[in-house]
Amino acid sequence: MSGPFSAFSFGVEATVEAVTLENLANTTVVEAPTDLTLYVNVFDQLRSVALSPDKSAERLRQTLDDAP
């Protein structure tokens, strides 16, 4: 993955229909199905390793408690 992206679904189904990539000069819109599959897979991988909301809050509290 090379940087942040935003995924969009425009219907009732949670199917990714477009992805945007932003940089200083412009925004690129990705709509090709094969390219969208790559971003969906990356998002699924990120979600699988992310902490739960409760664990995230616990980690933040611990970090704040350990701060000088």
Sine and cosine of phi, psi and omega as CSV:
sin_phi,cos_phi,sin_psi,cos_psi,sin_omega,cos_omega
0.00,0.00,0.70,-0.72,-0.09,-1.00
-0.97,-0.23,-0.17,0.99,0.01,-1.00
0.16,-0.99,-0.02,-1.00,-0.04,-1.00
-0.93,0.37,0.46,-0.89,0.07,-1.00
-0.54,-0.84,0.35,-0.94,0.07,-1.00
-0.86,-0.51,0.72,-0.70,0.01,-1.00
-0.95,-0.30,0.61,-0.79,-0.05,-1.00
-0.80,-0.59,0.66,-0.75,0.12,-0.99
-0.79,-0.61,0.79,-0.61,-0.13,-0.99
-0.97,-0.25,-0.11,0.99,-0.03,-1.00
-0.93,-0.36,-0.19,-0.98,0.02,-1.00
-0.94,0.33,-0.59,0.81,0.03,-1.00
-0.95,0.31,0.52,-0.85,0.01,-1.00
-1.00,0.02,0.74,0.67,0.02,-1.00
-1.00,-0.07,0.80,-0.60,0.00,-1.00
-0.93,0.36,0.84,-0.55,-0.03,-1.00
-0.94,-0.34,-0.31,0.95,0.03,-1.00
-0.36,-0.93,0.48,-0.88,0.08,-1.00
-0.76,-0.65,0.66,-0.75,0.08,-1.00
-0.90,-0.43,0.61,-0.79,0.06,-1.00
-0.84,-0.55,0.83,-0.55,-0.04,-1.00
-0.93,-0.35,0.57,-0.82,0.14,-0.99
-0.61,-0.79,-0.10,-0.99,-0.07,-1.00
-0.90,0.44,-0.49,0.87,-0.11,-0.99
-0.99,-0.12,-0.51,0.86,-0.08,-1.00
-0.26,-0.97,-0.02,-1.00,0.11,-0.99
-0.85,-0.53,0.75,-0.66,0.04,-1.00
-0.97,-0.24,0.72,-0.69,0.04,-1.00
-0.96,-0.30,0.81,-0.59,0.01,-1.00
-0.96,-0.28,0.80,-0.61,-0.01,-1.00
-0.74,-0.67,-0.14,0.99,-0.01,-1.00
-0.92,0.39,0.77,-0.63,-0.05,-1.00
-0.80,0.60,-0.66,0.75,0.00,-1.00
-0.92,0.40,-0.59,0.81,0.05,-1.00
-0.95,0.33,-0.64,0.77,0.02,-1.00
-0.88,0.48,-0.60,0.80,0.03,-1.00
-0.86,0.51,-0.62,0.78,0.04,-1.00
-0.87,0.49,-0.71,0.70,-0.02,-1.00
-0.94,0.35,-0.61,0.79,0.06,-1.00
-0.89,0.46,-0.67,0.74,0.03,-1.00
-0.90,0.44,-0.67,0.75,0.04,-1.00
-0.90,0.45,-0.70,0.72,0.01,-1.00
-0.88,0.48,-0.68,0.73,0.02,-1.00
-0.88,0.47,-0.63,0.77,0.04,-1.00
-0.91,0.41,-0.68,0.73,0.02,-1.00
-0.89,0.45,-0.68,0.73,-0.01,-1.00
-0.90,0.43,-0.58,0.82,-0.04,-1.00
-0.93,0.36,-0.43,0.90,-0.01,-1.00
-0.98,-0.21,-0.06,1.00,-0.01,-1.00
-0.96,0.29,0.50,-0.87,0.09,-1.00
-0.96,0.29,0.46,-0.89,0.10,-0.99
-0.93,0.37,0.29,-0.96,0.04,-1.00
-0.83,0.56,-0.67,0.74,0.00,-1.00
-0.91,0.41,-0.68,0.74,0.02,-1.00
-0.93,0.38,-0.58,0.82,0.05,-1.00
-0.89,0.45,-0.72,0.69,0.01,-1.00
-0.89,0.46,-0.66,0.75,0.04,-1.00
-0.88,0.48,-0.69,0.72,0.00,-1.00
-0.89,0.45,-0.67,0.75,0.02,-1.00
-0.90,0.43,-0.68,0.74,0.04,-1.00
-0.88,0.48,-0.69,0.72,0.01,-1.00
-0.89,0.46,-0.67,0.74,0.01,-1.00
-0.89,0.45,-0.69,0.73,0.01,-1.00
-0.91,0.41,-0.63,0.78,0.02,-1.00
-0.92,0.40,-0.53,0.85,-0.02,-1.00
-1.00,0.09,-0.18,0.98,-0.04,-1.00
-0.94,0.35,0.54,-0.84,0.00,-1.00
-0.93,0.37,0.00,0.00,0.00,0.00
